[in-house]
Amino acid sequence: MYNQMRQITKDFRTQTMTLHIQSAAREYEVILHQLNSIIEKFPQKNDDDGSDAEPGYAAFKQYHELREKRLNLEIEKSLSFLFEQRVVGNDNNQQEEEEKQTTAPTLVRSLGEDFLVPQ
């Protein structure tokens, strides 16, 4: 019974993390598409007097690239977490199966004070 509860809890956590990764990946795709369209529409050169357009574009592009790297690292971290959980889960299941095969169930009882041998 307890093993089933542990398995249900473990499955729930794994499914929750999988859903989180899927939503983060979708959010990443949407933001990436939005930022790429903004970058494409951003003026490359200043037509007026040549003052602020180029440095602003470069700063925005650098910000976008850093943000993209951060999102990629978060996704990789989440995927590695799920992989580790899967590996740990497989190891635990194998150990439990081996224990079930090698150990026979034993009943352990504790006798109360009424059953103590007088000395």
DRENLUMMI-20681 format. One record per residue: chain; residue number from 1; y, z, x of N, C-alpha, C in turn; residue in three letters. Coordinates in nm, 2 decimals. Example, Ala and Ser with C-alpha at 12.3 -4.5 7.8 and 13.67 -1.06 7.14 Angstrom:
% residues 2
("A" 1 (-0.57 0.78 1.32) (-0.45 0.78 1.23) (-0.33 0.78 1.32) "ALA")
("A" 2 (-0.22 0.71 1.28) (-0.11 0.71 1.37) (0.00 0.79 1.29) "SER")
//
This chain:
% residues 119
("A" 1 (-0.12 0.00 0.08) (0.00 0.00 0.00) (0.13 0.00 0.09) "MET")
("A" 2 (0.13 0.09 0.19) (0.24 0.10 0.28) (0.26 -0.03 0.36) "TYR")
("A" 3 (0.15 -0.09 0.40) (0.15 -0.21 0.48) (0.21 -0.33 0.39) "ASN")
("A" 4 (0.18 -0.33 0.26) (0.23 -0.43 0.17) (0.38 -0.41 0.16) "GLN")
("A" 5 (0.43 -0.28 0.15) (0.57 -0.26 0.13) (0.64 -0.30 0.26) "MET")
("A" 6 (0.59 -0.27 0.38) (0.65 -0.31 0.50) (0.66 -0.47 0.51) "ARG")
("A" 7 (0.55 -0.53 0.47) (0.55 -0.68 0.47) (0.65 -0.74 0.37) "GLN")
("A" 8 (0.67 -0.68 0.26) (0.77 -0.72 0.16) (0.91 -0.70 0.22) "ILE")
("A" 9 (0.93 -0.59 0.28) (1.06 -0.56 0.34) (1.09 -0.66 0.45) "THR")
("A" 10 (0.99 -0.68 0.54) (1.01 -0.78 0.65) (1.03 -0.92 0.60) "LYS")
("A" 11 (0.96 -0.96 0.50) (0.98 -1.09 0.44) (1.12 -1.11 0.38) "ASP")
("A" 12 (1.17 -1.00 0.31) (1.30 -1.00 0.25) (1.41 -1.02 0.36) "PHE")
("A" 13 (1.39 -0.94 0.47) (1.49 -0.95 0.58) (1.49 -1.09 0.64) "ARG")
("A" 14 (1.37 -1.15 0.66) (1.36 -1.28 0.72) (1.42 -1.38 0.63) "THR")
("A" 15 (1.40 -1.37 0.50) (1.45 -1.47 0.40) (1.60 -1.45 0.39) "GLN")
("A" 16 (1.65 -1.33 0.40) (1.80 -1.31 0.40) (1.86 -1.37 0.52) "THR")
("A" 17 (1.80 -1.35 0.64) (1.86 -1.41 0.76) (1.86 -1.56 0.75) "MET")
("A" 18 (1.75 -1.62 0.70) (1.74 -1.76 0.69) (1.85 -1.82 0.60) "THR")
("A" 19 (1.87 -1.75 0.49) (1.98 -1.79 0.39) (2.11 -1.78 0.46) "LEU")
("A" 20 (2.13 -1.67 0.54) (2.26 -1.66 0.61) (2.28 -1.77 0.71) "HIS")
("A" 21 (2.18 -1.81 0.78) (2.19 -1.92 0.88) (2.22 -2.05 0.81) "ILE")
("A" 22 (2.15 -2.07 0.70) (2.18 -2.20 0.62) (2.32 -2.20 0.57) "GLN")
("A" 23 (2.37 -2.09 0.52) (2.51 -2.09 0.47) (2.61 -2.11 0.59) "SER")
("A" 24 (2.58 -2.04 0.70) (2.67 -2.05 0.82) (2.67 -2.20 0.87) "ALA")
("A" 25 (2.55 -2.26 0.87) (2.54 -2.40 0.92) (2.62 -2.49 0.82) "ALA")
("A" 26 (2.61 -2.47 0.69) (2.68 -2.55 0.60) (2.83 -2.53 0.61) "ARG")
("A" 27 (2.88 -2.40 0.63) (3.02 -2.37 0.65) (3.07 -2.44 0.78) "GLU")
("A" 28 (2.99 -2.44 0.88) (3.02 -2.51 1.01) (3.04 -2.66 0.98) "TYR")
("A" 29 (2.95 -2.72 0.91) (2.97 -2.86 0.89) (3.09 -2.90 0.81) "GLU")
("A" 30 (3.12 -2.82 0.71) (3.24 -2.84 0.63) (3.37 -2.82 0.71) "VAL")
("A" 31 (3.38 -2.71 0.78) (3.49 -2.69 0.87) (3.51 -2.79 0.98) "ILE")
("A" 32 (3.40 -2.83 1.04) (3.40 -2.94 1.14) (3.45 -3.07 1.08) "LEU")
("A" 33 (3.41 -3.10 0.97) (3.46 -3.23 0.90) (3.61 -3.22 0.87) "HIS")
("A" 34 (3.65 -3.10 0.82) (3.79 -3.09 0.79) (3.88 -3.09 0.91) "GLN")
("A" 35 (3.83 -3.03 1.02) (3.91 -3.03 1.14) (3.91 -3.16 1.21) "LEU")
("A" 36 (3.80 -3.23 1.20) (3.80 -3.37 1.26) (3.89 -3.46 1.19) "ASN")
("A" 37 (3.90 -3.45 1.06) (3.99 -3.53 0.98) (4.14 -3.50 1.01) "SER")
("A" 38 (4.16 -3.37 1.03) (4.30 -3.32 1.07) (4.34 -3.38 1.21) "ILE")
("A" 39 (4.24 -3.37 1.30) (4.27 -3.42 1.44) (4.29 -3.57 1.44) "ILE")
("A" 40 (4.21 -3.64 1.36) (4.23 -3.79 1.35) (4.37 -3.82 1.30) "GLU")
("A" 41 (4.42 -3.75 1.20) (4.55 -3.78 1.14) (4.66 -3.72 1.22) "LYS")
("A" 42 (4.64 -3.63 1.31) (4.74 -3.57 1.39) (4.81 -3.68 1.48) "PHE")
("A" 43 (4.94 -3.68 1.48) (5.01 -3.78 1.56) (4.98 -3.76 1.71) "PRO")
("A" 44 (4.95 -3.87 1.78) (4.92 -3.86 1.92) (5.05 -3.85 2.01) "GLN")
("A" 45 (5.15 -3.91 1.96) (5.28 -3.91 2.04) (5.39 -3.88 1.94) "LYS")
("A" 46 (5.49 -3.82 2.00) (5.61 -3.78 1.92) (5.70 -3.91 1.92) "ASN")
("A" 47 (5.73 -3.95 1.79) (5.82 -4.07 1.78) (5.96 -4.04 1.79) "ASP")
("A" 48 (6.00 -3.91 1.77) (6.15 -3.88 1.77) (6.20 -3.87 1.91) "ASP")
("A" 49 (6.18 -3.76 1.97) (6.24 -3.73 2.10) (6.14 -3.69 2.21) "ASP")
("A" 50 (6.01 -3.69 2.18) (5.91 -3.66 2.28) (5.91 -3.51 2.32) "GLY")
("A" 51 (5.93 -3.42 2.22) (5.94 -3.28 2.26) (5.81 -3.20 2.24) "SER")
("A" 52 (5.76 -3.19 2.11) (5.66 -3.09 2.09) (5.52 -3.15 2.04) "ASP")
("A" 53 (5.51 -3.27 2.01) (5.39 -3.33 1.95) (5.27 -3.32 2.04) "ALA")
("A" 54 (5.28 -3.36 2.16) (5.17 -3.37 2.25) (5.11 -3.23 2.29) "GLU")
("A" 55 (5.20 -3.13 2.32) (5.15 -2.99 2.35) (5.08 -2.93 2.23) "PRO")
("A" 56 (5.14 -2.95 2.11) (5.08 -2.90 1.99) (4.95 -2.96 1.96) "GLY")
("A" 57 (4.93 -3.08 1.98) (4.81 -3.15 1.96) (4.70 -3.10 2.05) "TYR")
("A" 58 (4.74 -3.09 2.18) (4.65 -3.04 2.28) (4.60 -2.90 2.25) "ALA")
("A" 59 (4.69 -2.81 2.21) (4.66 -2.67 2.18) (4.57 -2.67 2.06) "ALA")
("A" 60 (4.59 -2.75 1.95) (4.51 -2.75 1.84) (4.37 -2.80 1.87) "PHE")
("A" 61 (4.36 -2.90 1.95) (4.23 -2.96 1.99) (4.15 -2.86 2.07) "LYS")
("A" 62 (4.22 -2.79 2.16) (4.15 -2.68 2.24) (4.10 -2.57 2.15) "GLN")
("A" 63 (4.18 -2.53 2.05) (4.14 -2.43 1.96) (4.02 -2.47 1.88) "TYR")
("A" 64 (4.02 -2.60 1.84) (3.91 -2.65 1.76) (3.78 -2.65 1.84) "HIS")
("A" 65 (3.79 -2.70 1.97) (3.67 -2.70 2.05) (3.62 -2.56 2.08) "GLU")
("A" 66 (3.70 -2.47 2.10) (3.66 -2.33 2.13) (3.59 -2.27 2.00) "LEU")
("A" 67 (3.65 -2.30 1.89) (3.59 -2.25 1.76) (3.45 -2.32 1.74) "ARG")
("A" 68 (3.44 -2.44 1.77) (3.31 -2.51 1.75) (3.21 -2.45 1.85) "GLU")
("A" 69 (3.24 -2.42 1.97) (3.15 -2.35 2.06) (3.11 -2.22 2.01) "LYS")
("A" 70 (3.20 -2.14 1.95) (3.17 -2.01 1.90) (3.07 -2.02 1.78) "ARG")
("A" 71 (3.09 -2.12 1.69) (3.00 -2.13 1.58) (2.86 -2.18 1.63) "LEU")
("A" 72 (2.86 -2.26 1.73) (2.73 -2.31 1.78) (2.65 -2.19 1.84) "ASN")
("A" 73 (2.73 -2.10 1.91) (2.66 -1.98 1.97) (2.61 -1.89 1.86) "LEU")
("A" 74 (2.68 -1.87 1.76) (2.64 -1.79 1.65) (2.51 -1.84 1.58) "GLU")
("A" 75 (2.51 -1.97 1.56) (2.39 -2.03 1.50) (2.27 -2.02 1.60) "ILE")
("A" 76 (2.29 -2.04 1.73) (2.18 -2.03 1.82) (2.13 -1.89 1.83) "GLU")
("A" 77 (2.22 -1.79 1.82) (2.18 -1.65 1.82) (2.10 -1.62 1.70) "LYS")
("A" 78 (2.14 -1.66 1.58) (2.07 -1.64 1.46) (1.93 -1.70 1.46) "SER")
("A" 79 (1.92 -1.82 1.51) (1.79 -1.89 1.52) (1.70 -1.82 1.62) "LEU")
("A" 80 (1.75 -1.77 1.73) (1.67 -1.70 1.82) (1.62 -1.57 1.76) "SER")
("A" 81 (1.71 -1.50 1.68) (1.67 -1.38 1.61) (1.55 -1.41 1.52) "PHE")
("A" 82 (1.56 -1.51 1.44) (1.45 -1.55 1.35) (1.32 -1.58 1.42) "LEU")
("A" 83 (1.34 -1.65 1.54) (1.22 -1.69 1.61) (1.15 -1.56 1.67) "PHE")
("A" 84 (1.23 -1.46 1.72) (1.18 -1.34 1.77) (1.11 -1.26 1.66) "GLU")
("A" 85 (1.17 -1.26 1.54) (1.11 -1.19 1.42) (0.97 -1.25 1.39) "GLN")
("A" 86 (0.97 -1.39 1.39) (0.84 -1.45 1.36) (0.74 -1.42 1.46) "ARG")
("A" 87 (0.77 -1.42 1.59) (0.68 -1.39 1.70) (0.63 -1.24 1.69) "VAL")
("A" 88 (0.73 -1.15 1.67) (0.69 -1.01 1.65) (0.60 -0.99 1.53) "VAL")
("A" 89 (0.63 -1.06 1.42) (0.55 -1.05 1.30) (0.41 -1.10 1.33) "GLY")
("A" 90 (0.39 -1.20 1.40) (0.26 -1.26 1.43) (0.18 -1.16 1.52) "ASN")
("A" 91 (0.25 -1.10 1.62) (0.18 -1.00 1.70) (0.14 -0.88 1.62) "ASP")
("A" 92 (0.23 -0.83 1.53) (0.19 -0.71 1.45) (0.07 -0.75 1.36) "ASN")
("A" 93 (0.07 -0.86 1.30) (-0.04 -0.90 1.21) (-0.17 -0.91 1.29) "ASN")
("A" 94 (-0.17 -0.97 1.41) (-0.29 -0.98 1.50) (-0.34 -0.84 1.54) "GLN")
("A" 95 (-0.25 -0.75 1.57) (-0.29 -0.61 1.61) (-0.35 -0.54 1.49) "GLN")
("A" 96 (-0.29 -0.56 1.37) (-0.34 -0.49 1.25) (-0.48 -0.54 1.22) "GLU")
("A" 97 (-0.50 -0.68 1.23) (-0.63 -0.73 1.21) (-0.73 -0.68 1.30) "GLU")
("A" 98 (-0.70 -0.67 1.43) (-0.79 -0.62 1.53) (-0.82 -0.48 1.51) "GLU")
("A" 99 (-0.72 -0.40 1.47) (-0.75 -0.26 1.44) (-0.84 -0.24 1.32) "GLU")
("A" 100 (-0.82 -0.33 1.21) (-0.91 -0.32 1.10) (-1.05 -0.36 1.13) "LYS")
("A" 101 (-1.07 -0.45 1.23) (-1.21 -0.49 1.27) (-1.27 -0.39 1.36) "GLN")
("A" 102 (-1.20 -0.32 1.44) (-1.26 -0.23 1.53) (-1.27 -0.08 1.49) "THR")
("A" 103 (-1.19 -0.04 1.39) (-1.19 0.10 1.35) (-1.24 0.11 1.21) "THR")
("A" 104 (-1.33 0.20 1.19) (-1.38 0.23 1.06) (-1.29 0.33 0.99) "ALA")
("A" 105 (-1.27 0.32 0.86) (-1.18 0.42 0.79) (-1.25 0.56 0.80) "PRO")
("A" 106 (-1.18 0.66 0.83) (-1.23 0.79 0.83) (-1.15 0.88 0.75) "THR")
("A" 107 (-1.21 0.97 0.68) (-1.14 1.07 0.60) (-1.12 1.20 0.68) "LEU")
("A" 108 (-1.00 1.24 0.69) (-0.97 1.36 0.76) (-0.92 1.47 0.66) "VAL")
("A" 109 (-0.98 1.58 0.66) (-0.95 1.69 0.57) (-0.91 1.81 0.65) "ARG")
("A" 110 (-0.82 1.89 0.59) (-0.78 2.01 0.65) (-0.83 2.12 0.57) "SER")
("A" 111 (-0.91 2.21 0.63) (-0.96 2.33 0.55) (-0.85 2.44 0.55) "LEU")
("A" 112 (-0.84 2.50 0.44) (-0.74 2.61 0.42) (-0.79 2.74 0.49) "GLY")
("A" 113 (-0.71 2.84 0.48) (-0.74 2.97 0.54) (-0.86 3.04 0.49) "GLU")
("A" 114 (-0.90 3.00 0.36) (-1.02 3.06 0.30) (-1.14 3.02 0.37) "ASP")
("A" 115 (-1.14 2.92 0.44) (-1.26 2.87 0.51) (-1.27 2.90 0.66) "PHE")
("A" 116 (-1.18 2.98 0.70) (-1.19 3.02 0.85) (-1.31 3.11 0.87) "LEU")
("A" 117 (-1.37 3.10 0.98) (-1.48 3.18 1.02) (-1.43 3.31 1.08) "VAL")
("A" 118 (-1.48 3.42 1.02) (-1.43 3.56 1.07) (-1.48 3.58 1.21) "PRO")
("A" 119 (-1.40 3.64 1.29) (-1.45 3.66 1.43) (-1.47 3.81 1.46) "GLN")
//
